[in-house]
Amino acid sequence: MRLAFMGTPDFAVRALAELVAAGHEIAAVYSQPPKPRGRGQQLHPSPVHAFAEGLGLPVRTPRSMKIDDEIRAFRELDLDAAAVVAFGQILKREVLEAPRLGCFNLHASLLPRWRGAAPIQRAIMAGDAATGVQVMRMTEGLDEGPVILSEVTPIEWDDTAASLTDRLATIGAALLPRALAAIERGGATETPQVGEPTYAHKISREEARIDWTRPGPEVDRQIRGLSPFPGAWFEAPSSRGPVRIKALMSQVTPAAGRDGEVLDENLLVACGEGAVRLMRVQREGKGPQDAAEFLRGFSLPEGSVLG
């Protein structure tokens, strides 16, 4: 088919690669505009943008798909369909109806649970036993369209947002071409979403700070759900004052103590109920480190209290 692909982060790159490998004609790739990064604040293309350019595909980076000129240009592509994977913009009806067969979204949750921007993080943080990926027909509502194909995967005790994103990206990249093939031959079944929706709101800076008064399992899920970005963080005491440290991996461990108290020499920290062992952390200005490596360069003795 003649397709447009619309996506931005690493999660979407494998899906684009699979569509190209399946032989579809990619008329245009749409991605969010390049953003300034680093000390020099130079503009960097998104992962999808950079990958598409490497393949020689035409790339468009509109600030908004609601602009009349952008809608007109999209219509003029004369598409069979559009595949959308974490694009990051709301599409108007004029865009959704422009391709002959419609626009189809690959979403990283089991809808209607976790509609919205951060479904992978929210699923881990909520303690869901499983999640998945689904291909749905796009409608004007937020992730409200009928589902065409789904695949489920369990959320393991040691899954982080990074590991689960990687697994779902692989599953989704294989699922999307299958769904488009069914749509093309007229064999796709579109199933309306059933049940009470929940919303995966964007992660705020405020909720990234660890509250040690919460139960250990909740703290553990927060740490893993926000790892590696934006990273759940706490403040550790030092001779120069509090130091901000991100917790990147943890494990729930039976123990008790004051909220935030370091209970041994291997980063076991008491919570409101139970405790968590911090297994991987990152100090400000440093790279990620396993707990043992971190403790060789930063003193955090038993009895210290984290903020």
PyMOL commands that set and color helices and strands:
alter all, ss='L'
color gray80, all
select helices_A, chain A and resi 10-21+47-54+68-75+93-96+119-126+161-184+206-208+216-225+291-297
alter helices_A, ss='H'
color red, helices_A
select strands_A, chain A and resi 2-7+25-30+35-37+42-44+59-60+81-85+103-107+115-116+130-137+147-154+199-200+232-236+243-253+268-270+275-283+289-290
alter strands_A, ss='S'
color yellow, strands_A
deselect
rebuild
show_as cartoon
